[in-house]
Amino acid sequence: MTAKKTTRTKQKLSTQAPEKDGVYFLKLVLFFVVGCLWVRLISLGDIPLPVGLFFGLFLANHEHFQIDKKIEYAVLLVATVLSFIAPIGFVLSIG
């Protein structure tokens, strides 16, 4: 019976620098603006669709630094609800 060698593998530590405050704030503003995008389908009975919310969720899931995913989701949701209630945001009407 041969003795197996136990070798320890070194774990790579992530040496990425944390995001700067300006980059983090710009990312939050970007998610807010994307969350305010709507498409209004006039031919189907004037149905508004929150396209920006779906696109923002896609971006948040495929982001390289997924540290603050919950905050990005919250910003997207607040932007979508606020743009539905108040007259802010971008609406593309398709008829």
C-alpha positions, 0 to 999 in steps of 0.5 A: 500500500502506498502512502499518499502525499497530502499537499496543501494548495495555496489559495489565491487571495483576491488582491483587487482594490476596493472600488473608489467612492466616485465609481460606486456613486456613479454605479448607483446613479447608473442603476437609478437611471436604468431603473427609470426606463419604461416601454409603453405598448399602445397597440396592446391597450396602453400597457407600460413595461419596466424594461429598465428594471429587467435590464438592470437586474441582468446587469446586476447579476452579470457584474464583475464586482458583486459585492453590493448586489442587494443595494443595486436591487434596492436602487433599481426597485425604488427607481422603478416605483418612483418613475411609475408614480411620479412623472420622471424617467424615460418612456418609449411609446410603441404603437 
